[in-house]
Amino acid sequence: MARPRNPLLSHERIVGAALGLVDGEGLDALSTRRLAAELGVSGPSLYHHFATKDALLDAVVDAVVGEVRLDMLGRDPWPDALRAWARSYRAALAAHPNLVPVLAHGPGRRPNALRLADAVFGALVDAGWPTGDATRIGALMRYLVFGSALGSFAGGFVDDEGLYAEQYPHLGQAHLLADRQRAVDEGAFELGLDSILLGLEARYARLGEQAAAATSSNRYSARS
């Protein structure tokens, strides 16, 4: 049999091409027509794999979530696991910033996103966190990761010393921030991560003390 003129389409090939378009040109660049042209196929052939553009975008977003490491969850002590997981999550978002607004909507039915949520929640509950706290911690960590990936604080300042010096005396060095964007933004993320984990470790210790006190009180009552 003669080989097909164009490589056969696959789920992975379509998602990879779509991700390349979004990474390179933004979400608006992703269309069935443009993607078909990139792949060298006709537009209708894509519908055998993805019925709608939304279904394709979901697959692209889920592929990015699949880049996040989960192996430390349930294996390492929960503070270390959360730290490593948050860093991996932020790195995945930083590699694909144009997809962050879509990712921010939540897991929906995306398999990798649901596996991520399940792994984080399960690791926290298995470590002894109450289910309500485990849910809130997962949400809190997500806010930190996505907030740090949505935009650059340092990049929002222009390189114009006069603008700040004349009217905003406390921002005399703000014109230098854009050149130090990576250091400022990554440093802010790490500071936030440290602060959150220190607070959570203190809360975890209090929960342990309360549980021990309740157990001791129950034992005393039983003996009385």
N, C-alpha and C positions, 0 to 999 in steps of 0.2 A: 504494500500500500504506500502511496505517496505521503510524505510527511506534510502536515499542515503548514501553510505559508506562514502563519503567525503562531507563536507558542500558545498552547492551550491555556485557557483561563483557569485560574484556581482562586479560591477564597483568599489565600495568602498573597497571591500576586496582585489582586485587585486592591486589597487593603494596603499593601505596601505602596502601590502607585498613588492611591488616594492620600496616604499619609505624606508622601513626598510632595504632593501638590499643596497640601495645607501647610506643611512646614515651610515650603519655599515661597508661597504667595498668599497664604491666609485662607480662611474659611470660605470667602466669597469665590475663590478660584475653583472650588470643588463643584463640578456639575457633571451630569452623565455624559454630555457631549465632550467636555474637555477630558474627562477620564478615559473615555473610549478612544479618543485621539492619542492620548499618551500610551495606551496599551496596544494601539494598532488594530482595534476591532470596531464593530458596529455597536451603536448604543444599545439596541435591544438585547444583544448578547449578555450584557451586564445583568439584566433582569432575571436571568436564570439563577444567579447567585444572590442578588439583593433586590427585593421587590420594590423598594423605595430608597430615595436618597437618605432618609432618616435611618433606615436599617443599615445602610452602608456607613454612615457617620457613627452610629453606635458601635459598629465593628471596629472602626478606626480608633475610636476613643478607648474601647476595651483592650485593643492591642497595646496601647500606651500604658494602661493600668497593669497589663501583664508584664511590663518591664520592672515593676516594683518588687523588690525582694521581700519574701515572707518567711524565709527559712529560720530567722532568729526568733520568731514569735512562738511561744510555747517551749522553746529550747533554752534561751538565755533568761537571766533574771529580768523581770518585767521592765524596770527602768532602762536597762541596757537595750532590750529588745525594742522598746518604743523609740529610743534615740536612733538606733540604726535604721529602723523602718521609716521614721519620719525623714531622715536624710535621703534614703533611697527614693521615697515618694517625691520629695522636692526635686531631686536630680532628674527624675523622669519627666516632671512637669517643665523643668527648666530646659530640657532638650526639645520640648514640643510646646512652646508658649502659646501658639495660636489656638491650641485645643483647650487651654485652661478654662475659658468661659463655658464650654460644653461640659467638661468634666465636673465643673462646680455644681451642676444640677443634681448630682447624686447617682447611685449605682443603677437605678431602674431595674432592668432585667439582664444587665450585662454580666456574663459569667465571671470574668476576672475581677470585676468590681465587687461582686457579691462574695467571691472567695476571699478577697481582701478584708471586707467588713467582717466576715465570719471568723477569719484568722485573728484579727485584732480583738474582737469581742471575746472569742474563746480563750485567748491567751490571758486576758485580764481576769476573766471569771475563774479560770483555773488557778490563777495566782492568788485568789482569795478576795478579789474585789466584788462587792455586791453588784448585781446585774444593772441596777439603775446607775451606779457610778461608772460601771464599765461602758455603758452607752454614752454617758456624757463625756467621758474621757476620749472615746473614739471621735466624738463630734469636735471636742476641743482641739485635738491634735490635727484634725482635718482643717479646722479654721486657720490654725497656724500655718500649715503647709500651703494651703491655697492662697491665703492672704499674702504670703511671702512670694508666691509665684505670679500673682495677678498683675503686678507692676513693680517698678523700681522706685523706691522712695528717693534714693540719691539721684537717679536719672531725671527727676522732676524739677531739678534746679538748673537754671541756666548759668553759663559761664560769663557773668557780667557783674564784676565786683561793685561797680557803682550803683547798680539797682538795689542791692541790699544795704550797702554802707550808709546811704543817705536817709533811708526811711525805716530800716529795720535793724537797729543797732545790735541785736542779739544774733543776727544772721551774717555777721561780718565774714565768716569763712564759708558760707553756703555755696559760693561760686566754685569752690574746689570739689564739691561733692560729686559732680558728674564724672570727673576723672577718677574718682575712687569708688565708683558705683559697685563693683563686685565686692570689694572689701566691706563696704558699708552694709550692703544688702545681706550678704552672707553672715556678717557679724551680727546683724540684727536678728536674723533667724536663729543663730546659735544662742544668742542671749535669751531670746524668747523660749527656746527649747530648754535651756538650763533652768530658767525661772519656773517654767511649768513643771518640770520633773522634780525640782526641789520641793515645790508646793505639794505635789502629789505624794512624794515620799513621806512628807510630814503628815499628810492626811491619812495615808496608809498606816502609819505608826499609831495614830490616834484610834483608828478603827480597830487595830489589834488590841490596844489597851482596853478599849470599851468592851470588846468581845471577851477578853480575859476577865474583866471585872464582872461582867454579866454571868459568866460561867462560875466564877467563885461565889457570887451571890446566890445562884441557884443551888450550888452544893451546900452552902450554909443553911439555906431554907429547908433543904431536904433533910438535914441532920437535926434541925430544930424540932 
